[in-house]
Amino acid sequence: MPVPAPPPSPRTALDGGWRTDRLLGHGFEERPLGPATLVRAVDRPERPRAAVLHVHGYNDYFFQAHLARALVSAGLVLYAVDLRRAGRSLLDGGPGGGTDDPLPPHYVASLREAGADLSAAAHAVRELDPGLPVVVHAHSTGGLSAALWAHAVRHDPAHGPDLLVLNSPFFSLSGSRLADAGRSAVLEMLGRRRPLAVVSANPSVYATYQHASHGGRWDFDTTLKRPEGLPARAGWLRTVTRAQARLARGLAVPGPVLVARSDSSGPDRTDNPRLDAQDTVLDVRRIAALTPRVGPDATSLVVPGGVHDLALSADAPRHAYLDGVLAWLEAHLPDGHLPDARLPDARLLRPRLPGPQEAP
């Protein structure tokens, strides 16, 4: 069912406190949000149809300026949140005081932490653009967190998403070592007694291949999205497996949900000839099987040739992903048409090099 049409959206007091984004430079702004960081695109449509809140995954942060430009060109306002212990929230002097948090990057002992950050971000977006529908666009572990959060706040629609787009959500463990560790009988005990113990550590061939320094099409800060990977720790893995088990029992996310995935999975190895055309992180069959468990109005979007982050895929699947998301939004947002951006100008989706470290 389409969400109600938005009234005019005056700016609020929360609009203060922004500064030029330290990573993407001019064109983006950031501000503290408790232990997290809120980012927004400076450019915005004259008459926006909705506000999109982007949520990153594990070993990740918001750097997808091309995605922001494409969504803004389609009549949407773009925000992103770097969750606590991730991205900008780890930088010296950043919110959350990356220097005084003793826990490792991306570590969470409970998804309630991610839920608190998501609630704060969604509340901020509604304050900044009152009356606009809020679309949460969440990737990988961010997708798992967003699904459970949307379920948890389902009785309080003002604090949850109106529409939920999940980009290759982390619905199930994948990879032999990580899956074996997740199924281990000792994980529950280890997660409680030695939560920071490393149970799996592997480099990310996917992230390495994506980076411009290795011939990839994207530039990002390799201290915040690490090609060498981040170790999976017992407490984090215990949290994730519990969240996945809860999802498997069935959630009741009340609003429309789009669950997007690649059409195939493959090994995260340099000898995989389809490294740039498969999800090499997750098993897409498990995403497909668990999609109906998210809520009563969950739709699948399959992107042939897509990589794990579908928005970082090669040109054709990247366009197909955006086409599918915009078409779905067109069907669920209030009456009126999004600008004709389902086949956007190529420059809106083209990687911009050199990378995000532009002088403010």
N, C-alpha and C positions, 0 to 999 in steps of 0.2 A: 504494500500500500504506500503510495507517495506520502512524504512528510508534508506538513502544512507549509504554505507559502510564507516567506519571511517578510516581516515589516521592515521599514528603514532601519539602518543600524548606525546610530551615533557612536562616536568614540567615547571611551571611558577613562577614568583616572589610571587604570592599569596600563594605559598606553605609554606612560612615562617609564624611565629607567632603561631604555634601550641604548645599545651602542653598536657601532659597526662590528659585524661578525669577525672574530679573530681568524677564522679559517677560510671562509669564502669571500671575505672582503666586501667592498661596495656592492650593493644590490641585495645584501642580507644583513639582518640585525639580530642580536642576541640579548637575552636578559636572564638573570637568575630566576629560578623557580624552585625555591627550597634547595634540596640537594641535587636537583636536576637543572637543565638549561633549556629555555625555550628559544627557538630560532624562527624567524619569519622572513619571507621575501618582501623586499621593499615595494616592488611593483605589484599592483593589485588591479583587478578589473574595476571599471567605473561602476558597474552594477553587478556585484558578485552573486552567483547562484548558491554557493556553499563555501564553507571553510574546510580545508583538508588538513588533518593533523597526521604527519608522518612519524612512524615509530620504527626505529632500527632494530637489528637483531644482535646476536652475540658476536663479539669481536668486530664491532661495527659502530658507525655513527652517521649523522646526516652530512652527506657531501654531494648529493645528487642534484646539483644546480640545474642540470638539463631537465630533470623531472619537474622541478619547481617552475621553470619557464614554460614547459608544455602545459601544466595544469593551470597556470595563471592565464595563458593564452586561451584556454578553454572556459574562462569565466569563473575560475575558482581562486580563493585566497589560500595561500600555502603557509602552513606552520609546520614545525618539526620539533620533537623533543629528544634531547640527548638525556637518557635516563641517568640516575645516580651511578657513579663509578664507570661511566662510559663517555667517550667523546669529549666534548667541551667541559663536561663536569669533572674531568680528570686534570684539566690544565691548571698550571700554577695560577693561583688567584681566582680560579673559577668557582662558581657556586658549588657547594659541597666541600670546598677546600680540599681538592684532590690531594694536597700534601699532608692533611691531618686525618685522613680516613685510612685505618690500618688494614682494611680488607682489600683483596686483589681486584683488578679491573673486572667488571661484569659479574662479580660474585653477588649472588643473592641467596639468603637463607630461607626466604619465603617470597612467593609471588605477590604477597600483600604489599611489599615494597614497590614493585613495579606498578601495582594497582594504585597505590597512593600517588605515584608520579603521574600516572595517566589521568587520574581524577583531577589533580592539580592542573595539568596541561589542558584538559578538556574544559575545566572551569574557566581558565584564563582565556581560552579561545572564545568561549561564549560571552565573557565580559568584554573582550575586545571587539567582537563582531556579533552583538546581540541580535537574535532573531534569525541568524543564518543557520541552516542545518549543518551539523558537524559530521564530517566523514573521517573516520579513522582509517588510515592506510598503514598497515603494520606488516613487517617482514620477519619471517623465521621465528626466533624465540619471541620477538616482539609480537608476532601473530598469535602465538600460544598465550602470552600474557594478556593481550588485548581481548581474546575470546573469553578467557576466564573472568577478566575484569568486567566486560560487557554483561556477562551472566550475573556477576555479583551485584551490579548496580541496576539490574533489570527493573526493579520496583521504583526506581528514582530516575525517570527518563531525562530529567534536566541535567543529570550529572553523567550520563552515558552517551554513547554515540547514537546518532540517528541512522547512520549507515556504516557498515564495517566491510573494508576490503582487506583480505588477507593474502599477502604475496608469499607463496611457498611457506606456509606456517609450519612450525616445528611440532607437528602433531604426534610424531613417533620417532624413537631413536633410530639412527641409521649408522652404518659402519660397524664392522665386526667388533672392534675393540670397545667402542663406546656402548654398543648394544649389549655386549657381554657384561661389561661393568654395571650397566643399568639393571640387568637381570640378576646380578650376583646377590646371594642371600645375605652377604655381609654388608651390603651397601647401607641398609637402614642403620645398623650399628655404627659403621664407620662414619656415616654422615652426621650422627649425633655426637660421637666421641672425638672424632678427628675430622671436622668438616672441611678443613683446608688441605687435607691429604689429596695428592694428585692421583687420579685413577686412570687418566688417559691424556696423552700429550702427543699431538701430531702436527706437522706443518700443514698449512692450508695451500695446497697446490692451486686451488680455485682462486684464492685471493692473489697469489703470486702471478698467475697467468693474466688476471684482470688488470694488473698495474702497468702503467705506461712504461716504467723502467724495464719491464720484461716483454715489451711489445704489445701490451694490452691497450685498450681504448680509454681507460679511466686513470685519473690521477687522484690520489687520496693520501692522507697522512698515515704513513706506515707505522707510526707509534700508536695510532688510535685504531687502525684496522691492520692487524699484523700478519704479514705473509707467513711468518714462522708459527702462527697460531697462538691460541691461549689454552693452557691446560684445563681440562675438565676436573673440577675438584669434587670431593665426595659430597659435601653439603649442597653444592649447586646441582649435582646430578640427582641427588635424592629429591630436591625440590622439583626439578623438571619431571622426573618419572612420576611423582605424585600428581603433578598437574596434568600430565598426559593420561594418567589413569582416571582422573576426574573427568576429563574430556571424553574419554572412551565410554564412560557411563552415561554420557549425554548431558548437554547443557541446554539452556532455554534462553538463548540470546533472542530478545523479542523482535528486533528489527531485521530488515533485509541484510544478508551477508553474502559477499562474493568471495569465493575461495579459488585463487588462481594457482596453477601449477604448470610445470613443464610437461611435455608428453612422454618423457622418458628419464630414467636415472642411469648413472654410470659411475665408475670408480673415480675417486679423486687422485688420479695418478697421471704423471707426465706422459705415459704411454697410451693414454686413452685418446683415440683420434677424435672423439666427440666432446672433448673437454669444454669447448666453447658452444656446445649445442645440447647439453644435458644438465639436469640437476645432479651435481656430483656431491651434494651434501646430504640430501634427504631422499627417501624412497617415495616417489610420487604415487605409487599404488596405495601406500598407506594413507597419504593425504586424501586420495579419492575415496577410500573406504570410510574414513572418519569424517568427511565433510558433512554428511547428514546428521552427525552427532552434535553439531554446533548449535543448531536451532531449527525451528520449523520452516524458516524461509532462507535456506542456504542454497546458493547456485554455484556451479563449478564453471571455471574458465580454464581451458586447456590451451597452452601456448606451444605449438610445435617449434622445437629448436631453442627453447628458452633455457637460460642458466638459472642457478639457484635464486639470485635476485633478478627477477624477470625484467626489472627496469634497467639492468646492466647488460642485457643480452645484445647480440648483434643487431644490426639495423632492422631487418625484417621481423624477427620475433619481438623486438622492443616496440616497434610500431603496432604489431598485432596486440601486444599486451595493453598498450595505451588505448587503442581502438576499443578493445573489449571492456576496459574499465569505464571509459567515457560513455559507451553505449549503455552500459548497465546503469551508470549514474543518470543518464538522460531518462531512463525508464522509471527511476525512483525518486528523482528530485521534483520539486513543485513544477507546475505547468509552465511551459516556456522552454525554449530550446537553448542548449549550450551552443556557443559559437561553433562554427564548422571546423573543429580541430581534430576530428577523428583520423584525418590524414594530415597531421600538422606539417608546417614548414620544416624542412629537414634541419634547419639551423637550431630549432627549438630542442631537438633531441640529440644533436651532435655533441660529442665530448668536446670540451673546451680545454685546450692545452696551451701553455703550461697550466699546472694544476691550481688547487684552491688557495694556495698561500699567496694571495695577491695583497699588495700593500694597501692598508686601509686609507 
